[in-house]
Each structure stands twice: as structure tokens, then as C-alpha cells.
Amino acid sequence: MPVDRRDPAGPTQSRGRCHLYVLPVVVEDLLKLGFSRDPLVRLQQLHPRWYEQFDLDRAFAIETESVPDARKLELRYRRALEDHNAPRPLTMRDDAGGAREWYRGAYDALAQAARELEAEGYRVHAPLRPWLREVLAKRADLLFDWTSALSVDDLDTPRPSGLGATPAQRSVRDALGAFDALDIDLAPWLPDPVLRWHRASR
């Protein structure tokens, strides 16, 4: 599915629930701290295969009542973690923004902060994987029309992981990979030719 590059926590959408998110990178002791109305979209903005780059079983999000509330929490923790600030990984998209909100060695402090906020009444989604699975599953009905745009040539060559993959193949491969990673059955949501192509190309 196409990635929306707009900031879902932008100034025109300050009302309604928002999330302060903590996204640890797989293997490395590095994480992304930020806020977003839609953490799933934010993950998609950061990396096309976000479900492989981030540890979804350690990631968590703190739900707030508004964007200003989430922004205030983020600013508090950014100040507290200033000494832990680290460069953005080179694997993350340059155009995703948020280059300064990466931290090394800060996970335990943020996990403790989340527990304290939960005791104060905030809703904490920890781990983030079940929340992401629920949100992604609700968007599965968009897949049929979107993947139907694949050409006959795209479906004739199961090569989406190779250097010769077309942009359409790579885009669909990355999007469908998220459903596989979160154990969401794709069979009800894809045209039969696309489902066969996806299974053959895994």
C-alpha cells in the first residue's frame, strides 16, 4: 500500500488521540522515539520493511488524548535522554524525518517511564505487535484493488527480492511482507493471481 509521507501528527490534526512511540532496532541497542497519530504509518515511513528492522516485541506506544500531550511527553524524554542521542541508522529513509530522535542505551529508562505513565492512567500498548496486527488487519480490505494494478509481466516473474525487481514488485513485496510477519492470512484479501505470485516469490 502506498506510504503517506505526511506527518500524521501534523499541526492540522492536533485533536484526537496520539501516541508516543518507542521503536527499538533489531539486534542493535538503538531506538527511535517520537509521536504520531498513526504509529503504523510512521513505521512504514521509516523503512519499507519496518517489520524486519524494528523489534516489535519490545516496541511500545503510549496513547495520549491529543497531539500536544504526546509532544509534551516526547520533549520531556528527549531532554532527559540528551546524553543518549545517536545518529539515525543509514538503513532508514532520509526523507522520513525525525533524524535527531534516535537514542542508544535508553530503552530501560523509557520502559520504566511507560510503566509510570501506565500507573497514572495512560494506556500503554506493550508490546506493540498485537496493536499493529489489529490495525493492519483492518486495512487489509485495501489490498485487493491496490494489488490488482500489478501488470501481467509483474506477476509472470516471481523475482521481487532480486536486483531485477520492478518498483511495483518491490512495493507489493514489502507491503505483503508485513501481513506475513504479523501472521495475517492474505488469502481472503488478494486476487488469486497475486496470491499465487506472492506465495511463489517468498
N, C-alpha and C positions, 0 to 999 in steps of 0.2 A: 504494500500500500504506500502511496506517496507520503513523504515526510513533510509535515508542515513546519517550515523554518521560522515561523513567527514565534515570539516568546509567549507561551500560554499564560504567563503571569505578567503580561504587559500592562501598561498604565490604563488601557481602556477596559480591562477586565479585573478590576480590583475587588469587585464584590463577589461573594460566594466563596466556597471552600477552596483552600490551597494546601500545599504540602511542603514541608521542609524535608528534603531527602538526603540520605547518606548512601552513597554507592561505592562500595569497596571494589577495587580492581582485583581480578582473579590473580592468584599467586603473589603479587606484589603487595607490600604494606602501604598502599596508596588509595585514597578515596576522593570522590567528588562530593562536595557539599553545595547545596543550592536549594532553591524553592521553585515550585511550578504548580499551576493549576492541574496539570496532567503529567505526572512523572513518566508514564509510558511514552508519551510523545517526546519528552526530554531525553529519555534513553535512546530513542530512535534517532534523535538529532546528534547525539554524541558519537554513535558508531552504528553502522548498518547491521552489524552482528552483535548487538549490545548484550544479548543473552549468553554470549561466549566470553565477552570482555569483562563483565561485572559478575560478582559473586551474589547471586540473587537470594541465596540462603543466609547471607549476612547483611544484605542491604535492608534498609528500613526507611519508613516515611512517617512523619508526624503530621497529622491532619490538623489544620487550623481553620478558624472561621472566616478568614479573609486573607488577601494577599499582603496587606500591611502587617498583619500579625505574623505571617511566615517570614516576611522580610526582616522584621524586628528580631526574630529568633536567629535568623541567619547572621545578621550583623553582630549579635551578641557572641555567637560561637566563632565567627571569623576573628573577632578581636581576641578572644581567649586562646585561639589556636594560631596566632600570628607566627610564632616560632616554628610551627609545623608546616608552614606554607611550602609548596613544592611546585615544580614546573608541570604543566599539562603533558601527559604522555603523548609521544609523537604519533601513536596509533589513533588518537582521537581526531575528529574532524576539526579543521581550522576554523570553519565557518559556523561552528556550533556555539561560539561564545563561552563565557564563563572560564576563561583561561586562568584566572587568578584564584579560583576556589578549589584548588587541589591541595590535599594535605597528606603528609606522611607521618605515621605513628600516632594518629589521632583517633583511631576507631574506638578504643576503650573509653576515652573521655566522652565521646559523643553517644556511645551506647548507654553510659551512666546518665548522661543528660536526658536521654529519651526516657529512661526509667523514672527519673524525677518528674518529667513533664507528664508522664502517664499517671503518676500518683496525684498530680494536680488536676487531672481530669481530661487531659488531651488524649485523643485516640491515636494509638501508635500501631502501625502496620509492620510487624516484625515477626518473622522475616517478610520481605516484600513479595516473594514469589507467589503466594496464594492470591494476593491482591492483584498482581499483574496478570495472573492467569484468568481471573474473573473479568477484568477489564478487557483483555484481549479477546476472550471468548465472546463478549458482547459485540465485538466489531467484526466477527467472522462473516457476518452476512454481507459485508462489503467485498469479500474476496471473489465471488462469482463474476460480477460484472468487471472487476478490475483485471482479473487474470484472463478473462475472455479476450482481452485485447492482444494477447500473445499471438504472433503470426504462426502460420503452418511451419515455416522454416525454424522458428524458435522451438517448437515442440518436436520437430523432427530430429534434433540433435541434443541429446542429454549431456550437455557439457558445461553446466553453469558454474562449476568450480574451476574450470580451466582458464588459461590465458586468452583463449579464443572466444570466451563467452560474450554474448551481446549484452548491451546495457539492460535490455528488457529481461534477459535471463538472470543476470546478477540481481536486479531489483526484486524479481519474484522469488528467486532462491533465498535471498536474505529475509524477506518478509515471511515466507512459509517456514523457514527455519525456526522462527520464533514460536510458531504453533507447535512444531515438533518438540522444541526444547521445553515447552511448558505443558506437554502431554495433552494437547487439544486435538481431537480427531478431525482431520481435514476432509474426510470423505463426504460429509453432508454439504460442504461449502464450496467445492471446486467442480468445474466442468470435468467430465470423465477424461478427456484428453490431457488436461492439465494435471489431474491427479496421477495419471499413469506416468507422465513425464517427470513429475516431482519424485515419485517413488523410484523410477529408474535412475534418476540423477543423484540420489542421496549417496 
